[in-house]
Amino acid sequence: MFIILGGAHNGKRAYVEDLIAQLPTKKLVKYEGILPRIEEETEDKRIIISNFEQIVLPHLHQPEELVAQQIFERIAETSALAEVFCICTDTSRGIVPLEKEARQLRDTCGRLYQKLCNEGHTVVRVWYGIPQILKGAHYGQN
């Protein structure tokens, strides 16, 4: 699982597109704000999952850790069948929101990103278009 982190509009998507262009061809499926269903044909595909805030938002009435764990488990199941790229928008570098719901969204995404980074084989932070490998190796490196 590839985890790509960074602020909004910092070049995460462009980095993933460039990286995928270097990889052997597979069918590419993008999930924006939704999770893939395991029942769908996911085998031998390359999957991009992004907009985790939209994925988390409907579950804010539940405990943060539970929501993060459930979403993580779905992504891990998908990762066992397909090559998964998670594009995660880091909202932890800024002012803590005053509204309870906004704080909970930020915190739940943070908990989810911790789980993804822990399990991902490659973690890259993209800041202002510059990738920084935090874990694993860039494609083509040993």
Buried (B, 14 or more C-beta within 10 A) or exposed (E): BBBBBBBEEBBBBEBBEEBBEEEEEEEBBBBEEEBBEEEBEBEEBBBBBBBBBEBBBEBBEBEBEEBBBBBBEBBBBBBEBBBBBBBBBBBEEEEEBEEEEEEBBBBBBBBBBEBBBEBBEBBBBBBEEEBEEEEBEEEEEE
